């Protein structure tokens, strides 16, 4: 039997396994019974182990991507039962310090280390529970499904973040310190249209614009909330309050995260699951002048990937402009706490766009 035949069989087995693993995945989340109990979780160090991913292709030789370069990835594991479900990601401008949020109501902080430009592992990792205003970990199951995070001000060492939740839809504000996240200290008022979101298709994508005409404005998208034209619905918080924005629906993908660049560009991470094809991932780029209230943005597709590629349930996105001018894209996957058939992946790409890499905002 030829090597290609073995590869095809391996892909078929992997695909069947992935489909079995994703029973209930069409809703985009693990069930409450699958998630760890965080009621007694204390903030503290955690061991995170990693295995390098050097090729974006799973079953064949790597091929250059048209608009991005695959810089490398990691498959992350931990002996800690609370590790998993990572649904959102923030990274600093050096792409080293990170904060991630789990849909079990946990936070993870740490440092991403490199071998040259390739991600090589995670050090200084700490984990802890998201806490209610009074201080204890979030208790009710429907309250701790945290799905998105945005840096509102400051840095990842000392700053303020917004965290989006589904189940009981809301956006809460937390302080970020070297010890982790503070107790909940208030919320961002949601627009009336947010009441239409399904309980398990809520505020999956959230950012605060780093630049452009809406610098400093929060932007959020529902995972799946269609307008009358079947396009995606989101909101942009302007000086006059939240305004509705739309994203063109291409192929019924769901929106899983967004991240903004210092020039006002918005990047959108999307996912699609079908029983016969498994899971797919897509990344779009929205130009600064294409993001505005009461308008439907379409953007440019930068990456499309499927189960031939090293992807999983990609849910977290962080985009940064490095000192070199390169635009680095980092993604993380939510394994739904299914350690047997899903993976926690961290993937990095560099944008092949010399003009945008050279473009720096004034100031």
Secondary structure, 3 states (H helix, E strand, C coil): CCHHHHHHHHHHHHHHHHHHHCCCHHHCCCCHHHCCCCCCCCCEECCCEEEEECCCECCCCCCCCCCEEEEEEEEEECCCCCCCCEEEEEECCCCCEEEEEECCCEEEEEEEEEECCEEEEEEEEEEEECECCCCCECCCHHHCEEEEEEEEEECCCCEEEEEEEECCCEEEEEEEECCEECECCCEECCCHHHHHCCCCCCCCEEEECCCCCCCCCEEEEEEEEECCCCCEEEEEEECCEEEEEEECCCCCCEEEEEEECCCCCEEEEEEEEECCCEEEEEEEEECHHHCCCCCEECCEEEEEECCCECCCCEEEEEEEECCCCCEEEEEEECCCCCCCCCCEEEEEEEECCHHHHHCCCCC
